Structure formats: C-alpha cells, structure tokens
Amino acid sequence: MHIDARELDNNTIIEGDLCIVGAGAAGISMALDWNGNGKKVILLEGGGFEYDDKIQDLYTGNSTGQRYYPLRSCRLHLFGGTTGHWGGMCAPLDPIDFKKRNWVPDSGWPITLDDLVPFYSKAQNLFELDAYHYDLHYWQKEYPDLTPFPLDKNIIWSKMWQFSPPTRFGKSYKETIVKSPNIHLYTYANLTKIVTNNAVSSIKELIVKNHHGKTHRVRAKKFVLACGAIQNARILLASRSVAKKGIGNDNDLVGRYFMEHLEIKSAELWLKKPLSTDLYIFDYSTRKPRAELALTQDIQEETRILNGSASLTPLLIAKQQTPLIDVWSNEDPRKSFDKLVANFRESREQNDAWKDKKGNRAFELFTRMEQAPNLNSRVSLSDEKDALGVPRPQLHWELTELDKYSIRKFYHILGIQMGKAGIGRVKLEEFLWDDNDNSMPDELGGGWHHMGTTRMSADPNKGVVDENCKVHGISNLFIAGSGCFSTAGAPNPTLTLVALSLRLSDYLKSN
C-alpha cells in the first residue's frame, strides 16, 4: 500500500507494529522480509518515486579534514535510495574483519562471519546474483579462463567479487511494496525528530514532516532507522528534547568512527611477459566474477596492516581516467553521475585498442583499503538547519598513520612477491615513496561507502548498538545499515549491510 504523506490531514497519527525509516537497500530489504506476514509494517521514505531537488537538498552538509565528496550528492533521497546509482560490486567480509586485532585500535565485532553467512545467501537473491560462492575454484569450473597469477598462496590470494546487474531497488521492488497487504509505504515523510519517554528507555513516537507544511506522528512497537550512516547519526544527535546529548549518545559515540574505503591509484604493474589477466580484468559486457589481489590473514597479522585489495586496469585505459574525487564534484548527484559515466565511457573506448595491442604488459593497481576505526573521524551537527528544521550534518573525515602505512606495506609485499615469482615489477606512485610521509594526497577518494557512525559493540562504552543492532539502553530502537559496522573490511558494503539488515529482521520476528 502506498500513501503520499503530503495528502494526509495535518497531524495524522500513523500506527503499526514495525516502523522502518528509510526506503533504500536496508529498509526495502527488511520490508520485503515482512511482506505478507500479517504484521502492519510502516515504511517511511522522505522522498518520492522520482528525483526531487528540494528533497535532495535535505542531504546538504559540510565537510572538513581529508577532502571528500559533496554530502548533498553522496546519497539519493528517493524510494530505492542510493541503489539508484550504485555499481553492483558484491563480496562478503573476511573472517579477520570480525576479529579483535591488537594492532587495529577499536577493532572487533561482537558477531562473526558465520553469523552472517545465512543472511548473505538471502541477500544474494535480492541483488539478482548467482549462488553464494566467493571461492575461485568454484568459478573456475564455469570459467576455466580465470587463471590466477602464480604467486605464493600463503601470502597473496584472489578475493572474488560478483556483480549485480546492478539491481535498482526503487524499480525492482516498487510493485511488490506498493501492492503488499501489510506494508504501508509513506512517501514524503521525512523524519525530523525521535520522541522518547522521560527515562529515555523507549521510543514513544516519531515526528515526520514534508515541504507541504504537514506534520505527522508515527507510533509502533519497534522502530528501525535505515537512513544511512550519516543521516542515522544526524537524527539521533538532533533529537535532544529529553536526551540532551542526543539519543543513544550517553557515551559520546553517535556519529564517531566514520569510515570510508580508501580508494586511490597506488602503483603500476609491469609484467615480464604477457600473462592471462581474465581473472582480474572486469568485463563490462558479461559482468562475470572478478578477483582482486589481497594479502592473507597470516600476512596481515605478521605485518600489522589493515585489510585491503588491489584491482587491475590496463594502463592504457587507466591513464584516461580522472580520479573519482575530481569527477564526483557536483552538488547535484545526477550531474556527478553523468560525469562519472562519461569518464568511464571515454576510458573504455581505449579497451578495444588495448585488446588489439598484442603483448600489452602494463597495468594500474588500484587500492581499496579499509580505514582504521578513528574516534576523531566523525559526523556532528552544524548550526545551520534544513528546510524542515533539522540541523545539517558536519563531516570531519580524519585518517591515521596506520592507513597510509597499510597501503605502502601492501604494495611493498606485492612487489616482492611479483619479483620472486618472475612475473614482473611493481612501481609505486610518488605519494608512497617517503616512508616518513603519513599524509594522503587530494586524489584519494572513497567509494561513497559511509560506515561506523553507530558502531556495533557488546559494550555500550564502545559502541552505539549491540550485537542485534539495538541501540544500547533503548528497548525498541534499532539501526540497520553500514553505520553499524565495527570495522569496514575491504569489500563494498552493500551486500553486507543488507545481510546485516536481514539478520536484524530475523531477530525482530523472533522477538
């Protein structure tokens, strides 16, 4: 069922069993999981089914610290959320990502990879992916041409990615949601305030508004925030009528530990002689699984570095590509997306030339590295308010010495292994030459992957939510999405955030 909140009488009271705030990947996944089960599910979306510039402007914010993308265009504010412009890359986290690592401050999840595996399998279906298999040997049966470089498997391994079409949740699941007998989708219902009881131990209701001057109240037994890592933190911090520091923020942790993936051109690989690179080169026409080069858990532990991976792009193509941080620079996400597509299209025009050039042996090595959890990397509130009266977000993206050290050490190890195997040589980009330089260049980008701002921990002194994504100290408030990540891991977060949301959904059903 679909209701346009602009057309409701002012001060309408909306009631249900479960209220999910945000209709992006996390929110829609959870709603679909409740489809047809008899419980009344309220799904709130601040925008509509199409892009609206006034709605998008509610995401405007400022950033300091390490250079970052415009906050206004990092996320899409409409039904389907940012799946409207995601690239479709999917891979699970690794076992080491969940472990406490004594060289990574504040690392460790209260759950393990095994706890997520059943929900990864369910998430695969939502993304129109093949079976939950991320093992090279499995895919070699279907694609015998996927041959790894002859490197020491105790040091370097091939981390597999699968590629969603990509699934646009706003289009793929609109009909199911709208026709559902028990899911009540309210569009143009922007959450502006969370109201608690006097003890701040439970949520009484939500206040939602829109640009038509309508205000409504939403009441339910359980509430789930699924608005994204920045917006979830923002609304918790802004709801200060009873909890003066913000809801869930008794220990000043809401908004802290903001993490991104560190993405940057880091080195060149020059092969001694031509080798098969079908395993490592992404094929846009087939979108078949691809691998990236990664270091084993033993080597990460031995060298005390973060988890990361390196992808290969023919140098002839890579030289035509502008750094993403320079491409995605417009406040309008449509214009930034068009510029991004044009950037890739222009470089892909070189692809046929590369394929025709027999014996090509030069490749760019592009890094995707997790960011070390950092208390000072955070989302806070600015003094400026949006059109609906909510303080705008302020992002301070701050990196540590471990981040730079990990990228440099990763390529030192990879270079040594390439040489030992007689494969070729690795040439570092200039920003990695000086071992004493811990700064990052302006060309460093991210994957638009916002994580960690409502991090998970069994200890309320170290996290905002517990192992079931429930906000510490509040009986009926839960958070879905990558803001709950304790550490970032190397892969894109979309598959994991949906798996984690489905795990939360399962918990709510059984409780």
C-alpha positions in Angstrom: 0.0 0.0 0.0 1.3 3.5 -0.9 0.3 6.7 0.9 1.6 10.2 -0.1 2.1 11.9 3.3 1.5 15.3 1.6 -2.1 14.4 1.0 -2.9 13.3 4.6 -4.7 15.7 7.0 -2.2 17.6 9.1 -1.3 15.9 12.4 -2.3 12.5 11.3 -1.3 9.7 13.7 0.1 6.7 11.8 0.3 3.4 13.8 1.7 0.0 13.2 3.7 -3.0 14.5 7.0 -2.1 13.0 8.2 1.2 11.6 11.2 1.3 9.2 12.6 4.7 8.4 14.3 4.9 5.0 13.5 3.0 1.8 17.0 2.3 0.5 18.7 -1.1 0.3 18.5 -1.8 4.0 14.9 -0.6 4.6 13.4 -2.2 1.5 15.2 -5.5 2.2 13.7 -5.6 5.7 10.2 -4.6 4.5 10.2 -7.3 1.8 11.2 -9.8 4.5 8.0 -8.9 6.4 5.8 -8.9 3.3 2.6 -10.9 3.8 3.2 -12.0 7.4 0.2 -10.2 8.9 2.1 -7.6 10.8 1.5 -3.9 9.9 4.8 -2.5 8.7 5.2 1.2 8.2 7.9 2.1 5.7 8.8 5.8 5.7 10.5 7.5 2.8 11.4 11.1 2.8 11.2 11.5 -1.0 9.0 10.1 -3.7 9.5 7.7 -6.6 11.3 10.3 -8.7 14.2 12.7 -8.0 13.1 15.9 -6.3 15.7 18.7 -6.0 14.1 20.1 -2.8 14.1 16.7 -1.2 17.7 16.1 -2.2 18.7 19.4 -0.6 17.9 17.9 2.8 21.1 16.0 2.5 23.3 19.1 2.1 26.1 19.3 4.6 29.7 20.5 5.1 33.0 18.5 5.5 36.4 19.2 6.9 39.6 17.2 7.2 40.6 14.9 4.4 39.0 16.1 1.1 35.6 14.4 0.5 32.7 14.4 -2.0 29.8 16.8 -1.6 27.5 15.4 1.0 24.4 16.5 -0.9 25.2 14.2 -3.8 26.6 11.2 -1.9 23.2 9.7 -1.4 20.0 9.6 -3.4 16.9 10.8 -1.4 14.1 8.9 -3.0 12.5 5.4 -3.0 15.2 2.9 -3.7 17.9 5.2 -2.2 21.4 5.0 -3.4 20.9 1.7 -5.2 19.8 4.2 -8.0 23.4 4.9 -8.8 25.5 2.1 -7.2 27.8 0.0 -9.3 26.8 -3.5 -8.3 30.0 -4.8 -6.8 29.4 -7.5 -4.2 31.6 -9.5 -1.9 31.4 -10.7 1.8 33.6 -9.5 4.5 36.5 -11.8 5.6 36.8 -13.7 8.9 39.6 -11.4 10.0 37.4 -8.4 9.7 35.3 -9.5 12.7 38.3 -10.3 14.9 39.9 -8.1 17.6 43.3 -7.2 16.1 45.7 -5.7 18.6 47.3 -3.5 16.0 44.0 -2.0 14.9 42.5 0.2 17.7 38.8 -0.4 18.5 38.6 -3.4 16.1 36.5 -6.5 16.7 32.8 -7.2 16.2 30.5 -9.0 18.8 29.5 -11.3 15.9 31.4 -13.5 13.4 31.3 -14.1 9.7 29.4 -17.4 10.4 26.6 -15.3 12.0 26.1 -13.5 8.7 26.5 -16.3 6.2 22.8 -17.4 6.2 21.8 -13.9 5.5 24.4 -13.3 2.8 22.7 -16.1 1.0 19.3 -14.3 1.2 20.9 -11.0 0.2 22.3 -12.6 -3.0 18.7 -13.2 -4.3 17.7 -9.5 -3.7 20.7 -8.4 -5.8 19.9 -10.9 -8.6 23.2 -12.7 -8.1 24.2 -16.3 -8.5 24.6 -18.7 -5.6 26.6 -17.6 -2.5 30.0 -18.7 -3.7 33.1 -16.5 -3.4 35.7 -19.2 -3.9 37.9 -19.0 -7.0 37.8 -22.8 -7.5 34.0 -22.7 -7.8 34.1 -20.1 -10.5 36.9 -21.8 -12.4 34.5 -24.7 -13.2 32.3 -22.3 -15.1 35.0 -20.0 -16.4 38.2 -22.1 -17.0 40.0 -19.0 -18.3 40.1 -17.5 -14.8 43.7 -18.2 -14.1 45.5 -16.6 -11.1 49.0 -15.2 -11.2 51.5 -17.9 -10.0 52.0 -16.2 -6.6 52.7 -17.7 -3.2 49.2 -18.6 -1.9 50.4 -18.3 1.7 50.9 -14.6 1.0 48.7 -13.5 -1.8 45.2 -14.7 -2.6 42.5 -13.9 -5.1 39.4 -12.3 -3.5 36.4 -12.8 -5.6 33.6 -10.3 -6.5 30.2 -10.9 -8.1 28.4 -8.2 -10.0 24.7 -7.3 -9.6 23.1 -6.1 -12.9 23.0 -3.7 -10.8 19.6 -4.1 -9.1 17.8 -0.8 -8.7 15.6 -1.4 -5.7 13.4 1.5 -6.5 12.3 -0.1 -9.7 12.7 -3.8 -9.0 10.7 -3.8 -5.8 8.3 -0.9 -6.1 5.3 -3.0 -7.3 5.8 -5.6 -4.5 5.9 -2.9 -1.8 3.0 -0.9 -3.2 0.8 -4.0 -3.6 1.7 -5.6 -0.3 -1.3 -6.2 2.0 0.7 -5.3 5.2 3.5 -2.9 4.1 2.3 0.7 4.3 4.7 2.9 2.3 4.5 6.6 3.2 6.4 8.8 0.8 7.3 12.4 1.5 7.5 11.6 5.2 10.8 13.0 6.5 11.8 12.0 10.0 12.7 15.2 11.9 12.5 14.1 15.5 12.5 11.0 17.7 10.4 11.3 20.8 11.4 9.2 23.9 9.8 8.6 27.2 11.2 10.6 30.2 13.7 7.9 31.1 15.0 7.7 27.5 14.5 4.0 27.7 12.0 3.6 24.9 10.7 5.4 21.8 7.2 6.8 22.0 6.8 8.2 18.5 8.4 9.8 15.5 7.7 13.2 14.1 7.7 13.4 10.3 7.3 16.4 8.1 7.3 17.5 4.4 7.6 20.6 2.4 3.8 21.0 2.1 3.7 22.0 5.8 2.3 18.7 7.0 3.4 17.2 10.3 2.5 13.6 11.3 3.2 11.3 14.2 4.2 7.7 13.8 3.8 5.1 16.6 4.9 1.5 16.6 6.1 -1.3 18.8 9.5 -1.3 17.2 11.4 1.3 15.3 14.3 0.8 12.8 16.4 3.6 11.5 17.6 2.7 8.0 18.5 6.2 6.6 22.2 5.7 6.0 25.2 6.1 8.3 25.3 9.9 8.1 21.5 10.5 8.4 21.0 8.0 11.2 23.7 9.7 13.3 22.3 13.1 12.4 18.7 12.4 13.6 19.9 10.7 16.8 22.1 13.7 17.6 19.3 16.2 16.7 16.7 14.5 18.9 17.7 16.3 22.1 14.4 17.4 23.8 14.9 14.8 26.5 18.3 13.2 25.9 20.4 16.4 25.9 23.4 14.8 24.1 21.2 13.1 21.6 19.5 9.6 21.6 21.9 6.7 22.2 24.7 9.2 22.8 25.4 8.9 26.6 29.0 8.0 25.8 29.5 10.5 23.0 29.8 7.8 20.3 27.0 8.6 18.0 28.5 9.9 14.7 32.0 9.0 15.7 34.2 6.3 13.9 33.0 7.5 10.5 34.8 5.2 8.0 35.2 5.1 4.2 37.2 2.9 1.9 40.5 4.4 0.9 40.4 4.2 -2.9 43.4 5.5 -5.0 45.7 4.7 -7.8 48.7 3.3 -6.0 51.1 1.6 -8.3 51.8 0.2 -11.8 52.4 -3.5 -12.6 54.7 -4.2 -15.5 54.7 -7.9 -16.5 57.9 -9.5 -17.6 55.9 -11.3 -20.3 52.2 -11.4 -21.2 50.1 -13.4 -18.8 46.4 -14.2 -18.7 44.6 -11.4 -16.8 41.0 -12.5 -17.4 40.6 -13.2 -13.7 41.5 -9.7 -12.7 40.0 -7.5 -15.5 36.4 -6.5 -15.2 34.4 -7.3 -18.4 31.5 -4.8 -18.8 29.8 -6.9 -21.4 29.5 -10.1 -19.3 29.9 -8.8 -15.7 31.3 -12.2 -14.8 33.0 -12.6 -11.4 36.4 -11.0 -11.0 39.2 -11.2 -8.5 41.3 -8.6 -6.7 44.7 -9.3 -5.2 44.7 -9.5 -1.4 47.0 -10.4 1.4 46.3 -13.5 3.6 45.2 -13.2 7.2 48.6 -14.5 8.4 50.5 -11.8 6.5 48.2 -9.1 7.7 48.8 -10.3 11.3 52.6 -10.6 10.7 52.9 -7.1 9.2 50.2 -5.5 11.3 48.4 -3.8 8.5 44.8 -3.2 7.5 42.7 -5.4 5.1 42.7 -4.3 1.5 42.8 -5.4 -2.1 44.2 -4.2 -5.4 42.4 -4.3 -8.8 44.0 -4.3 -12.2 43.1 -1.9 -15.0 45.1 -1.8 -18.3 47.4 1.2 -18.0 46.3 2.4 -21.4 42.8 2.7 -20.0 43.7 3.9 -16.6 45.7 6.8 -17.9 42.4 8.2 -19.4 40.6 8.1 -16.1 40.3 11.1 -13.8 40.4 10.5 -10.1 36.9 9.9 -8.8 37.2 12.6 -6.2 37.6 15.1 -9.0 34.8 13.5 -11.1 32.1 13.4 -8.5 32.3 17.1 -7.5 28.9 18.5 -8.3 26.3 19.0 -5.6 23.6 17.6 -8.0 24.0 13.8 -7.9 22.6 13.5 -11.4 25.3 15.7 -12.9 28.0 13.9 -10.9 26.7 10.5 -12.0 26.7 11.6 -15.7 30.2 12.9 -15.4 31.3 9.6 -13.8 29.7 7.6 -16.6 31.3 9.8 -19.2 34.7 9.3 -17.5 34.4 5.5 -17.7 33.0 5.6 -21.2 35.8 7.6 -22.5 38.4 5.3 -20.9 36.6 2.2 -22.1 36.9 3.4 -25.7 40.5 2.5 -25.2 39.6 -1.0 -24.3 39.4 -2.3 -27.8 42.7 -0.7 -28.5 44.2 -2.4 -25.5 42.8 -5.8 -26.6 44.2 -5.4 -30.0 47.6 -4.5 -28.7 49.3 -7.9 -28.5 51.7 -8.4 -25.7 50.4 -5.4 -23.6 52.0 -5.9 -20.1 51.3 -2.7 -18.2 48.5 -2.3 -15.6 47.4 0.1 -13.0 47.0 -1.2 -9.4 44.1 0.5 -7.7 43.6 0.2 -3.9 40.5 -0.4 -1.9 41.6 -0.4 1.7 39.6 -0.4 4.9 40.0 2.7 7.1 41.2 2.2 10.7 38.5 3.0 13.2 39.2 6.5 14.4 37.2 8.3 17.2 38.0 11.7 15.7 36.6 10.8 12.2 33.0 11.8 12.8 29.6 13.2 11.9 28.3 16.1 14.1 25.7 18.8 13.7 26.2 22.3 12.2 24.4 25.4 13.3 22.6 25.6 10.0 19.2 23.9 9.7 17.5 22.4 6.6 14.1 23.5 5.3 12.3 21.2 7.8 14.2 22.5 10.8 16.8 19.7 11.3 20.4 20.7 11.9 22.6 19.9 8.9 25.4 17.3 9.2 29.0 18.2 9.5 31.5 15.6 8.4 35.1 15.5 9.6 37.0 12.8 7.8 40.2 12.1 9.5 42.8 9.3 8.8 45.6 7.8 10.8 49.2 6.7 10.3 48.0 3.1 10.1 46.0 3.9 6.9 49.0 5.2 5.0 51.4 2.6 6.3 49.0 -0.2 5.3 48.7 0.9 1.7 52.5 1.3 1.4 53.3 -2.0 3.1 50.7 -3.8 0.9 52.5 -2.8 -2.3 55.9 -3.5 -0.8 54.8 -7.1 -0.2 53.1 -7.4 -3.6 56.1 -6.0 -5.4 58.5 -8.5 -3.7 56.2 -11.4 -4.5 55.8 -10.4 -8.1 59.6 -10.3 -8.4 60.1 -13.6 -6.6 57.6 -15.3 -8.9 59.3 -13.8 -12.0 56.1 -12.2 -13.0 57.2 -8.6 -13.2 57.8 -5.4 -11.3 55.7 -3.0 -9.2 56.3 0.7 -9.5 54.8 2.8 -6.6 53.1 6.0 -7.2 55.0 9.0 -5.8 52.8 9.6 -2.7 54.1 6.2 -1.3 57.8 6.9 -1.8 58.6 8.6 1.5 58.2 6.2 4.5 58.0 9.2 6.8 55.2 10.9 5.0 51.8 9.9 6.6 49.6 12.3 4.7 47.2 11.4 2.0 47.1 13.2 -1.4 44.0 15.1 -2.5 43.5 12.4 -5.2 42.4 9.9 -2.5 38.8 9.1 -2.9 36.2 6.8 -1.3 33.5 4.5 -2.6 30.7 6.7 -1.2 30.7 4.0 1.5 29.6 5.5 4.8 30.2 3.2 7.8 30.7 3.1 11.5 28.8 6.1 12.9 26.5 3.9 15.0 29.0 1.1 15.5 28.3 -2.3 17.0 29.7 -3.4 20.3 28.5 -5.6 23.2 29.9 -2.8 25.5 27.9 0.4 25.5 31.1 2.3 26.3 32.5 1.2 22.9 29.5 1.2 20.6 26.0 2.6 19.9 24.2 -0.7 19.1 24.5 -4.2 20.5 25.0 -7.4 18.5 21.4 -7.3 17.4 21.6 -3.7 16.2 19.5 -2.5 19.2 20.5 0.9 20.5 22.1 0.4 23.9 19.7 1.4 26.7 16.6 1.8 24.5 14.2 -1.1 24.3 12.6 -0.6 21.0 15.0 1.3 18.7 17.2 -0.5 16.2 19.5 0.6 13.4 20.0 -1.0 10.1 22.9 -0.5 7.6 26.6 0.1 7.4 26.6 2.6 10.2 26.6 -0.5 12.5 29.9 -1.8 11.0 32.6 -2.1 13.7 35.3 -2.2 11.0 35.0 -1.6 7.3 36.7 -4.6 5.7 37.9 -4.4 2.1 34.7 -5.1 0.1 32.0 -2.7 -0.9 29.5 -2.6 2.0 26.2 -3.1 0.2 26.0 -6.9 0.3 27.0 -6.9 4.0 24.7 -4.1 5.1 21.7 -5.9 3.5 22.8 -9.2 5.1 23.1 -7.5 8.5 19.6 -5.9 8.0 18.1 -9.3 7.2 19.7 -10.7 10.3 18.1 -7.8 12.3 14.8 -8.6 10.6 15.0 -12.2 11.6 15.8 -11.1 15.2 12.7 -8.8 15.3 10.5 -11.6 14.0 11.6 -14.0 16.7 11.2 -11.3 19.5 
